[in-house]
Amino acid sequence: MKTRQPASLNEEDIAAVRSWVIHEDAHIIAFNKPSGLSSQGGRIQAHTLDDLLWAFARSNGKRPELVHRLDRDTSGVILAAKTKPAAGFLGKAMQMRRFQKTYLALVSAAPEPKSGRITAALRREEIGRESYMRVVEFDAPGAQGAVSGYRTLAASEDGALVELSPETGRMHQLRVHMASIGRPLVGDVRYGGALTFAGRGAARLMLHAAKLSFPHPEGGERVTLEAPLPEDFMGLKTAAGL
């Protein structure tokens, strides 16, 4: 699909990205992206997942193309198209909101009420070299409508495990929406999340893209892909008795 200069990958890079594959067929390939890896275009001088897709390049120089992104510190399911028709189909399906994304996150206390729908407009703001999202009035300049569903799956004295379902796809949407109801995600320094959980350190954002459901480019039947929780997330979840 892409014909630009390929990234230089070593055997370790190739083995790593191949180990993350959770589904592959003639049209699509999906990965369980680890936390700490940018999807594409990161400022850190290191390979992004987009670079690592060169490990799947065909003899004609074309390779898969990411259909969507995850934040660098978010782990979980991410999808790429292997052909131009598949990329076009999936791009349109996403625009028509036919993708269903389900995330898992840790918060320091269960939300009140324990489930609900957050409808708060967001606006992107630049502070130095960093981009942030802020909750604003719907009629504010630059405001983008955003809707997120949340549901508490388990709670204890140490915190809660929540399921999050974005209905729109704004940058940092889930993180900002949860912070707006007083429940920032554990490890989310940018939006006020705690750096400890159940007596343990939380070194990164505890947000995992657990499930992705979408129409398949061939035939349109829905496909549901899931990615297991990473060890650090599972360790905190277990420590809190969730």
QUIFEN-V235238 format. One record per residue. N is the residue number from 1. RES is the residue in three letters. PHI is phi in degrees with one decimal (none if undefined). Layout:
n = {N/N}
res = {RES/RES}
phi = {PHI/PHI}
This chain:
n = {1/2/3/4/5/6/7/8/9/10/11/12/13/14/15/16/17/18/19/20/21/22/23/24/25/26/27/28/29/30/31/32/33/34/35/36/37/38/39/40/41/42/43/44/45/46/47/48/49/50/51/52/53/54/55/56/57/58/59/60/61/62/63/64/65/66/67/68/69/70/71/72/73/74/75/76/77/78/79/80/81/82/83/84/85/86/87/88/89/90/91/92/93/94/95/96/97/98/99/100/101/102/103/104/105/106/107/108/109/110/111/112/113/114/115/116/117/118/119/120/121/122/123/124/125/126/127/128/129/130/131/132/133/134/135/136/137/138/139/140/141/142/143/144/145/146/147/148/149/150/151/152/153/154/155/156/157/158/159/160/161/162/163/164/165/166/167/168/169/170/171/172/173/174/175/176/177/178/179/180/181/182/183/184/185/186/187/188/189/190/191/192/193/194/195/196/197/198/199/200/201/202/203/204/205/206/207/208/209/210/211/212/213/214/215/216/217/218/219/220/221/222/223/224/225/226/227/228/229/230/231/232/233/234/235/236/237/238/239/240/241/242}
res = {MET/LYS/THR/ARG/GLN/PRO/ALA/SER/LEU/ASN/GLU/GLU/ASP/ILE/ALA/ALA/VAL/ARG/SER/TRP/VAL/ILE/HIS/GLU/ASP/ALA/HIS/ILE/ILE/ALA/PHE/ASN/LYS/PRO/SER/GLY/LEU/SER/SER/GLN/GLY/GLY/ARG/ILE/GLN/ALA/HIS/THR/LEU/ASP/ASP/LEU/LEU/TRP/ALA/PHE/ALA/ARG/SER/ASN/GLY/LYS/ARG/PRO/GLU/LEU/VAL/HIS/ARG/LEU/ASP/ARG/ASP/THR/SER/GLY/VAL/ILE/LEU/ALA/ALA/LYS/THR/LYS/PRO/ALA/ALA/GLY/PHE/LEU/GLY/LYS/ALA/MET/GLN/MET/ARG/ARG/PHE/GLN/LYS/THR/TYR/LEU/ALA/LEU/VAL/SER/ALA/ALA/PRO/GLU/PRO/LYS/SER/GLY/ARG/ILE/THR/ALA/ALA/LEU/ARG/ARG/GLU/GLU/ILE/GLY/ARG/GLU/SER/TYR/MET/ARG/VAL/VAL/GLU/PHE/ASP/ALA/PRO/GLY/ALA/GLN/GLY/ALA/VAL/SER/GLY/TYR/ARG/THR/LEU/ALA/ALA/SER/GLU/ASP/GLY/ALA/LEU/VAL/GLU/LEU/SER/PRO/GLU/THR/GLY/ARG/MET/HIS/GLN/LEU/ARG/VAL/HIS/MET/ALA/SER/ILE/GLY/ARG/PRO/LEU/VAL/GLY/ASP/VAL/ARG/TYR/GLY/GLY/ALA/LEU/THR/PHE/ALA/GLY/ARG/GLY/ALA/ALA/ARG/LEU/MET/LEU/HIS/ALA/ALA/LYS/LEU/SER/PHE/PRO/HIS/PRO/GLU/GLY/GLY/GLU/ARG/VAL/THR/LEU/GLU/ALA/PRO/LEU/PRO/GLU/ASP/PHE/MET/GLY/LEU/LYS/THR/ALA/ALA/GLY/LEU}
phi = {none/-94.2/-122.8/-73.4/-58.3/-69.6/-72.3/-87.9/-113.2/-97.5/-61.4/-66.5/-59.7/-64.8/-63.2/-63.4/-66.4/-68.6/-71.6/-87.5/-66.3/-113.0/-161.1/-153.1/-142.9/-68.9/-113.5/-136.3/-142.9/-125.1/-128.7/-100.0/-68.1/-76.5/-64.7/94.5/-108.2/-68.6/-67.4/-165.0/64.0/-70.9/-80.5/-69.7/-77.3/-153.7/-62.3/-101.9/-60.6/-57.5/-62.4/-68.1/-64.9/-63.8/-64.5/-109.9/-64.1/-89.4/-63.6/-85.9/87.2/-91.5/-147.0/-60.7/-127.8/-61.3/-90.8/-152.5/-124.6/-125.7/-57.4/-54.2/-88.0/-86.9/-98.5/119.4/-66.9/-139.7/-115.0/-130.0/-97.5/-96.7/-134.7/-63.0/-59.3/-64.9/-62.9/-64.6/-61.7/-69.4/-61.2/-67.9/-61.6/-68.6/-60.4/-86.8/59.0/-95.8/-89.2/-117.3/-113.2/-125.2/-114.7/-117.1/-147.1/-106.8/-131.5/-72.6/-156.1/-61.5/-64.7/-126.1/-66.1/-73.6/-145.8/173.8/-134.1/-102.9/-120.3/-135.0/-67.3/-124.6/-136.1/-80.5/-132.8/-105.5/-125.3/66.2/-96.1/-104.8/-106.9/-128.0/-115.5/-127.3/-73.9/-136.7/-65.9/-62.2/-97.4/-71.9/-56.3/79.4/-68.7/-121.9/-62.6/-149.1/-134.8/-135.7/-101.5/-140.3/-151.7/-78.8/-92.5/-158.2/-145.4/-147.3/-64.3/-89.2/155.2/-147.1/-103.0/-121.3/-101.8/-121.3/-133.1/-74.2/-93.4/-125.7/-124.2/-80.4/-57.6/57.2/-54.4/-63.2/-63.7/-72.5/-61.7/-68.1/-63.4/-68.3/-104.3/80.1/-130.8/-60.8/-72.1/-57.1/82.1/-90.1/-57.6/-61.7/-119.0/89.9/-75.3/-69.8/-98.1/-132.9/-154.8/53.8/77.8/-121.1/-74.1/-113.5/-78.1/-152.9/-60.9/-93.8/-136.1/-131.2/-78.5/-82.0/-147.7/-136.9/-121.5/-160.9/-77.2/-74.5/-58.2/-103.9/97.6/79.4/-66.2/-73.0/-117.4/-121.8/-116.1/-128.9/-126.6/-66.8/-65.0/-70.7/-61.1/-66.9/-64.9/-62.9/-62.5/-67.7/-58.9/-67.1/-61.4/-88.3/70.8/-101.4}
